[in-house]
Amino acid sequence: MMQLYWSPRSRSFSSLWLMEETGQPYERVLTDISTGAQKRVEYLAINPMGKVPALKDGDTALAEAAAICAYVAERYPEAKLAPPLGDPLRARYLYWLFFGPGCIEPAMVQIATKIEMNPVAAGWGDAQRVIDVLDNALEKGPWILGETFSAADIVIGSGLNFAVRLFKMIPSRPSFDAYITRCMERPAFQRAEKIAAG
């Protein structure tokens, strides 16, 4: 059984939601970052970065939310959280799965903190363009791949829920609000919220 290392009020919400979407049993291992549990030697052996979430699957351990999404989606193909190899949607799925942590998260932080960055030097490019590209993609809906819900929606939906609805880090847009609402209507999202709330 997979073990998910998580903490309330953190980015590990995406992994809670992911595991709930699989419908598979898993063990939740509370790693409360408010008490410094992520800095303990035992936890650093699982994730040397000292962040949550992290996942153990037998002798395999990994961290980073998008990597966990990719791994779990492939381990449980029956959950249909990733287009299979050879599916034309696979390329777009991978693009959006990594666009989340590679472009959306840093762009949100840049906008929220008002840090000036040279868009040529920033790996995510121009922060406002990142938000515009995401807005345009979500206007088509209902999901980032159109009609197909995937683990990429868990990464992006969690990020938008965190940055727009919960912490107001970036201004909302109609496409963001509608997308967050669709995410929140998913039973697995609701179960994850109940878990996270304690």
N, C-alpha and C positions, 0 to 999 in steps of 0.2 A: 504493500500500500504506500502511495506517495505521501510524503510529509511536507506540508507547507509551513514555512516559517514566516510569521506575519506579525504585524503590530497594528493596533487601532489607530485611526487618524493618520494614515500613512499611504504611500503609493502601493502598499501591498493589497489595497482594495481590488486592484485589477486582477490579481491572482486568486483572491477569494471568489470573485465573480467568475473567472475562468473555470475554476474547479467546480463551482456549482453548475455551470453550463454543461460540463461533461456528464453529469449524472453518476459519476463513479465515486466510490467511497475514498476518502482521504483523511489523513490525520492533520489537524491544525496544531501547530506548535507556537504558542504565544511567545513572541520575542519583543517584549515591551520596550520600545526605544526611549520612552520617557524615564525609564529606570536605568538606562545604559546597558540593557541586556545584549544589545548588538555588538558590544565591545568585549564581551567575555571570550576567553580563549576558545571555548568549545564552539561558539558561533563563528568566530573568525576562521576556524578550520573549514566551515561550510562556505562562508562568503568573506574572503579577506578584506573586502571593501567595508565591511561592517554596516551594511544597509539591509533593509528588507524591501521586497520579499526575497526568499531563497527557497529552493525546492530540493528535496532528496528523493530519489527513486532507486531504492536498493543502494548500490555502491556509487551511483551517479549523483553528483550535486551540481547545481547551477544557480545562478542569480541573474538579475536584470529582467524586468517584467516582460519585455517583448520576447526575449529568449525563452523565458518560461512559457509564454503563450505558444511560441513556435514548437517547442518540445512537446508540450502536453497535447496540442492539436494533432501532432503526428503520432503520439503514443495511443491516442483514443480516436482513431479515424471515424468510428461509428458516431461520434458526437457531431461530425460534419462542421468542424470549426475552421477547416482549411481546405481550399480546393486541392484535389490530389495532383500528383505529378502528371504532367501532360494536359491538364485542364487549362484552357485559354485564360481563365481568371487567375491562375496561379501567380503570374508575373505581377498583376495589379495588387494581389493580396500581399505579396512580399514587399512591394513598394510601400504600401500604406502601413504595414506592420512596422517597418523600420523608419518611416516618415515621422511616426509618433515621437519616439525618443530622440531621433536624429535632427528633426526640424521643429516640430510643434512645441515640445517642452522647452528647448532653449529660446525659441521665439517668444513664448509666453513669459518666461523669466525676463528676457530683455525688455519686453513691453512693460511689464509690471514694475521693474526696477528703473526704467528709463535710462538704461545704460546705452551709451552710443557705441555702435560697432560698425566697423567698415564692412559692408556686405560682401566684399570680395574676400576679406580675411575670415569672416564667420562661416563656419561649415554649413550652417543652415541658410546662408544668404541673407536676404532682406527680410526682417521679421514681419513687416506688414504684408509683404508678398506671400509669406507662408500662410498667414491667416486668410488672405484672399483666396489662395489656392484651395485651402481646406473648405472655406465657405462655398466656393464654386462646386466642389466635389459633393458636398453634403446637400446642396440645393436639389440635386437630382434624386437622391434618396431611393428607398428608405434607409439603406445601409451604404457603407463606403464602397461596396462592390455591386451596388444596385439592389436587386432583390435578395441577394445572398448575405445572410449574417455570417460573420467570421470572427476569428480571434483578433483580427485587425480592428474590428469595432470595439472589442473589449479594451484594447490599448488606447484608441482614440476617444472612445466614449468615457472611459475613466478619466483621461486627461482633461477633457472638456468639462465633465461634471465637477472635477476638482477646481479647475481654473476659472470657470464661468459661474456655475451655480453656487458652489460652496465658498470660494474665496475671492470671487470677483477680481481676479488678476488681470483679465482682459475684458473689454466690452463685449457684451453679448450681441448676437445677430439672430435674425429669425431662423435661419437654417440650423444654428447651434441649439437654440431653444427647442426646436421641433425634434432634433436628433437626440438630445439629452432626454427629452420626454419619452421617446420611443425606447431608449435604453432602460430608463427607469421602469417602464411597463413590463419588462421581461421578468418572469418569475425568479430566474437565477440572480438577477441584479437585486431584487427585493430580498431574497434570502441572504445574499452577501451583506447588504446593508444592515439586516438584523444581527448578523454575526458580528459585524464591525462595531455596532452600537452596544454590544455586550448583552 
